[in-house]
Amino acid sequence: MLVLSRKIDESLIIGNGEIRIVVLGIQGDQVKLGIDAPRHITVMREELFEAQQHNQMAAISVPPQELDNLKPSTPKASLRPPEKKPKSP
């Protein structure tokens, strides 16, 4: 692991300059970071990434036959397109 010290408004570059991380503020034990990255690169907090991985593993472990037992959360009537109202003159 590379360990760097940065001050407010200082930054670091990852890769060929396509990812830039800037220290925006420091308050107590919290550091506010700004991240510039291309849209195709996902940036998220570690705890959200871990929760996402956990949820994906849980979804994969559900046997396909149990999926048939799930009921849709939306009544079928609401899935129909809205009726067209006659135009008033």
Biopython code that builds the backbone (N, CA, C, O; Angstrom):
import numpy as np
from Bio.PDB.StructureBuilder import StructureBuilder

atoms = [
    (1, "MET", "N", (0.850, -1.179, 0.000)),
    (1, "MET", "CA", (0.000, 0.000, 0.000)),
    (1, "MET", "C", (0.890, 1.235, 0.000)),
    (1, "MET", "O", (1.803, 1.360, 0.816)),
    (2, "LEU", "N", (0.617, 2.122, -0.904)),
    (2, "LEU", "CA", (1.315, 3.402, -0.956)),
    (2, "LEU", "C", (0.641, 4.347, 0.037)),
    (2, "LEU", "O", (-0.582, 4.485, 0.021)),
    (3, "VAL", "N", (1.408, 4.989, 0.884)),
    (3, "VAL", "CA", (0.876, 5.935, 1.868)),
    (3, "VAL", "C", (1.411, 7.315, 1.524)),
    (3, "VAL", "O", (2.622, 7.515, 1.420)),
    (4, "LEU", "N", (0.493, 8.273, 1.347)),
    (4, "LEU", "CA", (0.867, 9.638, 0.984)),
    (4, "LEU", "C", (0.278, 10.625, 1.977)),
    (4, "LEU", "O", (-0.773, 10.373, 2.565)),
    (5, "SER", "N", (0.952, 11.738, 2.159)),
    (5, "SER", "CA", (0.412, 12.844, 2.955)),
    (5, "SER", "C", (0.030, 13.953, 1.991)),
    (5, "SER", "O", (0.794, 14.284, 1.085)),
    (6, "ARG", "N", (-1.153, 14.528, 2.183)),
    (6, "ARG", "CA", (-1.641, 15.611, 1.339)),
    (6, "ARG", "C", (-2.276, 16.666, 2.225)),
    (6, "ARG", "O", (-2.796, 16.359, 3.298)),
    (7, "LYS", "N", (-2.231, 17.893, 1.778)),
    (7, "LYS", "CA", (-2.883, 19.001, 2.466)),
    (7, "LYS", "C", (-4.119, 19.392, 1.668)),
    (7, "LYS", "O", (-4.328, 18.914, 0.553)),
    (8, "ILE", "N", (-4.940, 20.270, 2.253)),
    (8, "ILE", "CA", (-6.136, 20.742, 1.562)),
    (8, "ILE", "C", (-5.738, 21.350, 0.223)),
    (8, "ILE", "O", (-4.754, 22.083, 0.124)),
    (9, "ASP", "N", (-6.520, 21.034, -0.801)),
    (9, "ASP", "CA", (-6.345, 21.468, -2.193)),
    (9, "ASP", "C", (-5.181, 20.777, -2.900)),
    (9, "ASP", "O", (-4.879, 21.114, -4.045)),
    (10, "GLU", "N", (-4.529, 19.832, -2.254)),
    (10, "GLU", "CA", (-3.513, 19.039, -2.941)),
    (10, "GLU", "C", (-4.187, 17.781, -3.484)),
    (10, "GLU", "O", (-5.221, 17.348, -2.975)),
    (11, "SER", "N", (-3.596, 17.210, -4.509)),
    (11, "SER", "CA", (-4.236, 16.067, -5.151)),
    (11, "SER", "C", (-3.232, 14.972, -5.442)),
    (11, "SER", "O", (-2.027, 15.134, -5.249)),
    (12, "LEU", "N", (-3.757, 13.860, -5.910)),
    (12, "LEU", "CA", (-2.916, 12.789, -6.419)),
    (12, "LEU", "C", (-3.579, 12.250, -7.674)),
    (12, "LEU", "O", (-4.795, 12.338, -7.845)),
    (13, "ILE", "N", (-2.756, 11.693, -8.542)),
    (13, "ILE", "CA", (-3.203, 11.206, -9.836)),
    (13, "ILE", "C", (-3.025, 9.692, -9.866)),
    (13, "ILE", "O", (-2.011, 9.169, -9.404)),
    (14, "ILE", "N", (-4.015, 8.996, -10.410)),
    (14, "ILE", "CA", (-3.947, 7.543, -10.551)),
    (14, "ILE", "C", (-3.978, 7.213, -12.039)),
    (14, "ILE", "O", (-4.729, 7.811, -12.809)),
    (15, "GLY", "N", (-3.149, 6.254, -12.425)),
    (15, "GLY", "CA", (-3.095, 5.849, -13.827)),
    (15, "GLY", "C", (-2.391, 6.900, -14.659)),
    (15, "GLY", "O", (-1.424, 7.516, -14.210)),
    (16, "ASN", "N", (-2.871, 7.099, -15.852)),
    (16, "ASN", "CA", (-2.277, 8.068, -16.779)),
    (16, "ASN", "C", (-2.919, 9.440, -16.647)),
    (16, "ASN", "O", (-2.990, 10.188, -17.622)),
    (17, "GLY", "N", (-3.378, 9.769, -15.471)),
    (17, "GLY", "CA", (-3.983, 11.077, -15.240)),
    (17, "GLY", "C", (-5.484, 11.082, -15.403)),
    (17, "GLY", "O", (-6.115, 12.132, -15.281)),
    (18, "GLU", "N", (-6.076, 9.913, -15.681)),
    (18, "GLU", "CA", (-7.524, 9.897, -15.881)),
    (18, "GLU", "C", (-8.297, 9.911, -14.560)),
    (18, "GLU", "O", (-9.493, 10.201, -14.553)),
    (19, "ILE", "N", (-7.637, 9.605, -13.451)),
    (19, "ILE", "CA", (-8.288, 9.658, -12.141)),
    (19, "ILE", "C", (-7.506, 10.621, -11.259)),
    (19, "ILE", "O", (-6.291, 10.499, -11.100)),
    (20, "ARG", "N", (-8.230, 11.581, -10.691)),
    (20, "ARG", "CA", (-7.613, 12.604, -9.841)),
    (20, "ARG", "C", (-8.392, 12.660, -8.537)),
    (20, "ARG", "O", (-9.619, 12.752, -8.538)),
    (21, "ILE", "N", (-7.665, 12.603, -7.419)),
    (21, "ILE", "CA", (-8.281, 12.690, -6.094)),
    (21, "ILE", "C", (-7.741, 13.933, -5.411)),
    (21, "ILE", "O", (-6.528, 14.112, -5.302)),
    (22, "VAL", "N", (-8.648, 14.798, -4.948)),
    (22, "VAL", "CA", (-8.278, 16.072, -4.335)),
    (22, "VAL", "C", (-8.770, 16.092, -2.896)),
    (22, "VAL", "O", (-9.902, 15.699, -2.615)),
    (23, "VAL", "N", (-7.918, 16.552, -1.984)),
    (23, "VAL", "CA", (-8.329, 16.746, -0.592)),
    (23, "VAL", "C", (-9.068, 18.084, -0.540)),
    (23, "VAL", "O", (-8.467, 19.140, -0.737)),
    (24, "LEU", "N", (-10.370, 18.029, -0.275)),
    (24, "LEU", "CA", (-11.190, 19.243, -0.252)),
    (24, "LEU", "C", (-11.274, 19.862, 1.133)),
    (24, "LEU", "O", (-11.430, 21.076, 1.269)),
    (25, "GLY", "N", (-11.172, 19.035, 2.150)),
    (25, "GLY", "CA", (-11.271, 19.569, 3.502)),
    (25, "GLY", "C", (-10.910, 18.534, 4.543)),
    (25, "GLY", "O", (-10.987, 17.328, 4.306)),
    (26, "ILE", "N", (-10.516, 19.028, 5.695)),
    (26, "ILE", "CA", (-10.194, 18.166, 6.830)),
    (26, "ILE", "C", (-10.865, 18.782, 8.047)),
    (26, "ILE", "O", (-10.667, 19.958, 8.351)),
    (27, "GLN", "N", (-11.664, 17.970, 8.742)),
    (27, "GLN", "CA", (-12.345, 18.467, 9.931)),
    (27, "GLN", "C", (-12.316, 17.356, 10.975)),
    (27, "GLN", "O", (-13.020, 16.355, 10.848)),
    (28, "GLY", "N", (-11.504, 17.539, 11.996)),
    (28, "GLY", "CA", (-11.354, 16.500, 13.016)),
    (28, "GLY", "C", (-10.744, 15.255, 12.404)),
    (28, "GLY", "O", (-9.664, 15.299, 11.815)),
    (29, "ASP", "N", (-11.458, 14.133, 12.553)),
    (29, "ASP", "CA", (-10.945, 12.881, 12.001)),
    (29, "ASP", "C", (-11.563, 12.543, 10.641)),
    (29, "ASP", "O", (-11.440, 11.413, 10.167)),
    (30, "GLN", "N", (-12.225, 13.516, 10.016)),
    (30, "GLN", "CA", (-12.828, 13.293, 8.698)),
    (30, "GLN", "C", (-12.080, 14.062, 7.625)),
    (30, "GLN", "O", (-11.664, 15.203, 7.822)),
    (31, "VAL", "N", (-11.921, 13.405, 6.486)),
    (31, "VAL", "CA", (-11.281, 14.017, 5.327)),
    (31, "VAL", "C", (-12.298, 14.015, 4.195)),
    (31, "VAL", "O", (-12.873, 12.970, 3.888)),
    (32, "LYS", "N", (-12.531, 15.164, 3.569)),
    (32, "LYS", "CA", (-13.448, 15.255, 2.443)),
    (32, "LYS", "C", (-12.623, 15.200, 1.163)),
    (32, "LYS", "O", (-11.730, 16.020, 0.945)),
    (33, "LEU", "N", (-12.942, 14.211, 0.313)),
    (33, "LEU", "CA", (-12.210, 14.013, -0.932)),
    (33, "LEU", "C", (-13.101, 14.314, -2.125)),
    (33, "LEU", "O", (-14.309, 14.081, -2.088)),
    (34, "GLY", "N", (-12.497, 14.828, -3.172)),
    (34, "GLY", "CA", (-13.167, 14.984, -4.456)),
    (34, "GLY", "C", (-12.485, 14.048, -5.437)),
    (34, "GLY", "O", (-11.257, 13.969, -5.472)),
    (35, "ILE", "N", (-13.273, 13.337, -6.235)),
    (35, "ILE", "CA", (-12.707, 12.358, -7.159)),
    (35, "ILE", "C", (-13.188, 12.670, -8.565)),
    (35, "ILE", "O", (-14.391, 12.700, -8.826)),
    (36, "ASP", "N", (-12.247, 12.902, -9.467)),
    (36, "ASP", "CA", (-12.540, 13.062, -10.888)),
    (36, "ASP", "C", (-12.132, 11.769, -11.569)),
    (36, "ASP", "O", (-10.966, 11.378, -11.521)),
    (37, "ALA", "N", (-13.092, 11.102, -12.204)),
    (37, "ALA", "CA", (-12.805, 9.852, -12.899)),
    (37, "ALA", "C", (-13.732, 9.747, -14.106)),
    (37, "ALA", "O", (-14.820, 10.323, -14.103)),
    (38, "PRO", "N", (-13.311, 9.019, -15.133)),
    (38, "PRO", "CA", (-14.189, 8.813, -16.286)),
    (38, "PRO", "C", (-15.476, 8.108, -15.862)),
    (38, "PRO", "O", (-15.490, 7.375, -14.873)),
    (39, "ARG", "N", (-16.550, 8.331, -16.610)),
    (39, "ARG", "CA", (-17.855, 7.753, -16.272)),
    (39, "ARG", "C", (-17.836, 6.228, -16.231)),
    (39, "ARG", "O", (-18.603, 5.623, -15.482)),
    (40, "HIS", "N", (-16.975, 5.602, -17.022)),
    (40, "HIS", "CA", (-16.970, 4.137, -17.068)),
    (40, "HIS", "C", (-16.292, 3.509, -15.850)),
    (40, "HIS", "O", (-16.303, 2.287, -15.702)),
    (41, "ILE", "N", (-15.709, 4.322, -14.986)),
    (41, "ILE", "CA", (-15.069, 3.812, -13.772)),
    (41, "ILE", "C", (-16.004, 4.061, -12.594)),
    (41, "ILE", "O", (-16.376, 5.198, -12.306)),
    (42, "THR", "N", (-16.375, 2.979, -11.921)),
    (42, "THR", "CA", (-17.263, 3.084, -10.768)),
    (42, "THR", "C", (-16.465, 3.513, -9.545)),
    (42, "THR", "O", (-15.417, 2.945, -9.241)),
    (43, "VAL", "N", (-16.976, 4.525, -8.847)),
    (43, "VAL", "CA", (-16.348, 4.999, -7.615)),
    (43, "VAL", "C", (-17.408, 4.920, -6.525)),
    (43, "VAL", "O", (-18.475, 5.522, -6.648)),
    (44, "MET", "N", (-17.117, 4.178, -5.455)),
    (44, "MET", "CA", (-18.063, 4.097, -4.343)),
    (44, "MET", "C", (-17.317, 3.858, -3.037)),
    (44, "MET", "O", (-16.174, 3.400, -3.024)),
    (45, "ARG", "N", (-17.991, 4.178, -1.949)),
    (45, "ARG", "CA", (-17.408, 3.926, -0.631)),
    (45, "ARG", "C", (-17.255, 2.420, -0.424)),
    (45, "ARG", "O", (-18.050, 1.628, -0.930)),
    (46, "GLU", "N", (-16.227, 2.041, 0.324)),
    (46, "GLU", "CA", (-15.934, 0.619, 0.527)),
    (46, "GLU", "C", (-17.102, -0.124, 1.161)),
    (46, "GLU", "O", (-17.393, -1.254, 0.767)),
    (47, "GLU", "N", (-17.778, 0.483, 2.135)),
    (47, "GLU", "CA", (-18.872, -0.221, 2.801)),
    (47, "GLU", "C", (-20.034, -0.484, 1.845)),
    (47, "GLU", "O", (-20.724, -1.495, 1.980)),
    (48, "LEU", "N", (-20.262, 0.413, 0.877)),
    (48, "LEU", "CA", (-21.307, 0.175, -0.121)),
    (48, "LEU", "C", (-20.898, -0.932, -1.081)),
    (48, "LEU", "O", (-21.724, -1.758, -1.471)),
    (49, "PHE", "N", (-19.630, -0.948, -1.461)),
    (49, "PHE", "CA", (-19.116, -2.002, -2.333)),
    (49, "PHE", "C", (-19.269, -3.364, -1.664)),
    (49, "PHE", "O", (-19.707, -4.324, -2.297)),
    (50, "GLU", "N", (-18.906, -3.447, -0.381)),
    (50, "GLU", "CA", (-19.020, -4.714, 0.347)),
    (50, "GLU", "C", (-20.478, -5.153, 0.473)),
    (50, "GLU", "O", (-20.777, -6.340, 0.338)),
    (51, "ALA", "N", (-21.387, -4.214, 0.728)),
    (51, "ALA", "CA", (-22.812, -4.544, 0.816)),
    (51, "ALA", "C", (-23.325, -5.037, -0.536)),
    (51, "ALA", "O", (-24.103, -5.988, -0.600)),
    (52, "GLN", "N", (-22.891, -4.395, -1.606)),
    (52, "GLN", "CA", (-23.293, -4.805, -2.951)),
    (52, "GLN", "C", (-22.813, -6.233, -3.239)),
    (52, "GLN", "O", (-23.566, -7.046, -3.774)),
    (53, "GLN", "N", (-21.577, -6.530, -2.888)),
    (53, "GLN", "CA", (-21.034, -7.873, -3.096)),
    (53, "GLN", "C", (-21.815, -8.902, -2.273)),
    (53, "GLN", "O", (-22.127, -9.987, -2.763)),
    (54, "HIS", "N", (-22.127, -8.558, -1.032)),
    (54, "HIS", "CA", (-22.893, -9.456, -0.163)),
    (54, "HIS", "C", (-24.271, -9.731, -0.768)),
    (54, "HIS", "O", (-24.719, -10.877, -0.799)),
    (55, "ASN", "N", (-24.944, -8.678, -1.249)),
    (55, "ASN", "CA", (-26.277, -8.831, -1.834)),
    (55, "ASN", "C", (-26.235, -9.675, -3.100)),
    (55, "ASN", "O", (-27.134, -10.483, -3.335)),
    (56, "GLN", "N", (-25.206, -9.498, -3.914)),
    (56, "GLN", "CA", (-25.083, -10.301, -5.134)),
    (56, "GLN", "C", (-24.879, -11.774, -4.796)),
    (56, "GLN", "O", (-25.464, -12.649, -5.435)),
    (57, "MET", "N", (-24.052, -12.044, -3.794)),
    (57, "MET", "CA", (-23.824, -13.437, -3.394)),
    (57, "MET", "C", (-25.111, -14.055, -2.840)),
    (57, "MET", "O", (-25.401, -15.223, -3.098)),
    (58, "ALA", "N", (-25.873, -13.278, -2.087)),
    (58, "ALA", "CA", (-27.138, -13.776, -1.542)),
    (58, "ALA", "C", (-28.123, -14.063, -2.673)),
    (58, "ALA", "O", (-28.836, -15.066, -2.628)),
    (59, "ALA", "N", (-28.171, -13.200, -3.679)),
    (59, "ALA", "CA", (-29.083, -13.394, -4.807)),
    (59, "ALA", "C", (-28.699, -14.625, -5.619)),
    (59, "ALA", "O", (-29.569, -15.362, -6.084)),
    (60, "ILE", "N", (-27.417, -14.844, -5.787)),
    (60, "ILE", "CA", (-26.942, -16.000, -6.554)),
    (60, "ILE", "C", (-27.281, -17.304, -5.841)),
    (60, "ILE", "O", (-27.509, -18.325, -6.489)),
    (61, "SER", "N", (-27.315, -17.275, -4.516)),
    (61, "SER", "CA", (-27.530, -18.502, -3.745)),
    (61, "SER", "C", (-28.993, -18.938, -3.687)),
    (61, "SER", "O", (-29.282, -20.019, -3.175)),
    (62, "VAL", "N", (-29.927, -18.127, -4.199)),
    (62, "VAL", "CA", (-31.343, -18.494, -4.186)),
    (62, "VAL", "C", (-31.587, -19.517, -5.303)),
    (62, "VAL", "O", (-31.307, -19.230, -6.467)),
    (63, "PRO", "N", (-32.106, -20.706, -4.963)),
    (63, "PRO", "CA", (-32.385, -21.705, -5.999)),
    (63, "PRO", "C", (-33.447, -21.190, -6.976)),
    (63, "PRO", "O", (-34.401, -20.538, -6.554)),
    (64, "PRO", "N", (-33.296, -21.471, -8.267)),
    (64, "PRO", "CA", (-34.246, -20.969, -9.274)),
    (64, "PRO", "C", (-35.695, -21.342, -8.983)),
    (64, "PRO", "O", (-36.597, -20.554, -9.265)),
    (65, "GLN", "N", (-35.939, -22.538, -8.419)),
    (65, "GLN", "CA", (-37.324, -22.932, -8.145)),
    (65, "GLN", "C", (-37.969, -22.029, -7.095)),
    (65, "GLN", "O", (-39.190, -21.876, -7.086)),
    (66, "GLU", "N", (-37.172, -21.429, -6.212)),
    (66, "GLU", "CA", (-37.732, -20.515, -5.213)),
    (66, "GLU", "C", (-38.115, -19.178, -5.832)),
    (66, "GLU", "O", (-38.977, -18.479, -5.300)),
    (67, "LEU", "N", (-37.499, -18.815, -6.931)),
    (67, "LEU", "CA", (-37.838, -17.553, -7.588)),
    (67, "LEU", "C", (-39.267, -17.573, -8.108)),
    (67, "LEU", "O", (-39.925, -16.534, -8.162)),
    (68, "ASP", "N", (-39.753, -18.760, -8.492)),
    (68, "ASP", "CA", (-41.128, -18.875, -8.979)),
    (68, "ASP", "C", (-42.141, -18.578, -7.883)),
    (68, "ASP", "O", (-43.281, -18.216, -8.176)),
    (69, "ASN", "N", (-41.739, -18.728, -6.624)),
    (69, "ASN", "CA", (-42.651, -18.484, -5.502)),
    (69, "ASN", "C", (-42.789, -17.001, -5.160)),
    (69, "ASN", "O", (-43.667, -16.625, -4.383)),
    (70, "LEU", "N", (-41.941, -16.170, -5.727)),
    (70, "LEU", "CA", (-42.008, -14.740, -5.429)),
    (70, "LEU", "C", (-43.209, -14.119, -6.126)),
    (70, "LEU", "O", (-43.492, -14.417, -7.286)),
    (71, "LYS", "N", (-43.895, -13.270, -5.419)),
    (71, "LYS", "CA", (-45.033, -12.567, -6.003)),
    (71, "LYS", "C", (-44.569, -11.188, -6.438)),
    (71, "LYS", "O", (-43.748, -10.566, -5.763)),
    (72, "PRO", "N", (-45.087, -10.707, -7.555)),
    (72, "PRO", "CA", (-44.703, -9.349, -7.965)),
    (72, "PRO", "C", (-45.204, -8.333, -6.946)),
    (72, "PRO", "O", (-46.279, -8.495, -6.368)),
    (73, "SER", "N", (-44.430, -7.308, -6.736)),
    (73, "SER", "CA", (-44.814, -6.287, -5.756)),
    (73, "SER", "C", (-45.820, -5.301, -6.334)),
    (73, "SER", "O", (-46.435, -4.534, -5.593)),
    (74, "THR", "N", (-45.990, -5.317, -7.639)),
    (74, "THR", "CA", (-46.921, -4.408, -8.296)),
    (74, "THR", "C", (-48.092, -5.219, -8.834)),
    (74, "THR", "O", (-47.878, -6.196, -9.552)),
    (75, "PRO", "N", (-49.328, -4.839, -8.504)),
    (75, "PRO", "CA", (-50.479, -5.566, -9.042)),
    (75, "PRO", "C", (-50.459, -5.536, -10.570)),
    (75, "PRO", "O", (-50.055, -4.545, -11.180)),
    (76, "LYS", "N", (-50.905, -6.642, -11.179)),
    (76, "LYS", "CA", (-50.881, -6.730, -12.641)),
    (76, "LYS", "C", (-51.697, -5.616, -13.290)),
    (76, "LYS", "O", (-51.348, -5.145, -14.372)),
    (77, "ALA", "N", (-52.769, -5.194, -12.646)),
    (77, "ALA", "CA", (-53.608, -4.142, -13.225)),
    (77, "ALA", "C", (-52.815, -2.863, -13.441)),
    (77, "ALA", "O", (-53.063, -2.140, -14.406)),
    (78, "SER", "N", (-51.877, -2.575, -12.567)),
    (78, "SER", "CA", (-51.115, -1.333, -12.713)),
    (78, "SER", "C", (-50.021, -1.459, -13.767)),
    (78, "SER", "O", (-49.396, -0.461, -14.126)),
    (79, "LEU", "N", (-49.779, -2.673, -14.271)),
    (79, "LEU", "CA", (-48.773, -2.857, -15.308)),
    (79, "LEU", "C", (-49.335, -2.585, -16.699)),
    (79, "LEU", "O", (-48.580, -2.439, -17.660)),
    (80, "ARG", "N", (-50.678, -2.517, -16.806)),
    (80, "ARG", "CA", (-51.294, -2.219, -18.099)),
    (80, "ARG", "C", (-51.069, -0.756, -18.448)),
    (80, "ARG", "O", (-51.031, 0.101, -17.565)),
    (81, "PRO", "N", (-50.920, -0.470, -19.742)),
    (81, "PRO", "CA", (-50.774, 0.941, -20.118)),
    (81, "PRO", "C", (-52.043, 1.707, -19.766)),
    (81, "PRO", "O", (-53.133, 1.134, -19.781)),
    (82, "PRO", "N", (-51.918, 2.985, -19.451)),
    (82, "PRO", "CA", (-53.110, 3.771, -19.097)),
    (82, "PRO", "C", (-54.061, 3.870, -20.282)),
    (82, "PRO", "O", (-53.648, 3.934, -21.439)),
    (83, "GLU", "N", (-55.356, 3.880, -19.951)),
    (83, "GLU", "CA", (-56.367, 4.005, -21.006)),
    (83, "GLU", "C", (-56.316, 5.404, -21.592)),
    (83, "GLU", "O", (-56.081, 6.389, -20.891)),
    (84, "LYS", "N", (-56.544, 5.465, -22.908)),
    (84, "LYS", "CA", (-56.548, 6.770, -23.567)),
    (84, "LYS", "C", (-57.891, 7.429, -23.322)),
    (84, "LYS", "O", (-58.943, 6.827, -23.540)),
    (85, "LYS", "N", (-57.844, 8.669, -22.869)),
    (85, "LYS", "CA", (-59.064, 9.423, -22.623)),
    (85, "LYS", "C", (-59.454, 10.129, -23.917)),
    (85, "LYS", "O", (-58.589, 10.617, -24.644)),
    (86, "PRO", "N", (-60.752, 10.186, -24.207)),
    (86, "PRO", "CA", (-61.169, 10.908, -25.419)),
    (86, "PRO", "C", (-60.822, 12.387, -25.286)),
    (86, "PRO", "O", (-60.957, 12.989, -24.221)),
    (87, "LYS", "N", (-60.375, 12.945, -26.400)),
    (87, "LYS", "CA", (-60.022, 14.372, -26.392)),
    (87, "LYS", "C", (-61.285, 15.207, -26.348)),
    (87, "LYS", "O", (-62.247, 14.928, -27.063)),
    (88, "SER", "N", (-61.283, 16.228, -25.512)),
    (88, "SER", "CA", (-62.434, 17.116, -25.455)),
    (88, "SER", "C", (-62.298, 18.190, -26.528)),
    (88, "SER", "O", (-61.199, 18.657, -26.827)),
    (89, "PRO", "N", (-63.442, 18.571, -27.101)),
    (89, "PRO", "CA", (-63.413, 19.572, -28.197)),
    (89, "PRO", "C", (-62.985, 20.926, -27.756)),
    (89, "PRO", "O", (-62.919, 21.848, -28.569)),
]
sb = StructureBuilder()
sb.init_structure("model")
sb.init_model(0)
sb.init_chain("A")
sb.init_seg("    ")
for serial, (resi, resn, name, xyz) in enumerate(atoms, 1):
    if name == "N":
        sb.init_residue(resn, " ", resi, " ")
    sb.init_atom(name, np.array(xyz, "f"), 0.0, 1.0, " ", f" {name:<3s}", serial, name[0])
structure = sb.get_structure()
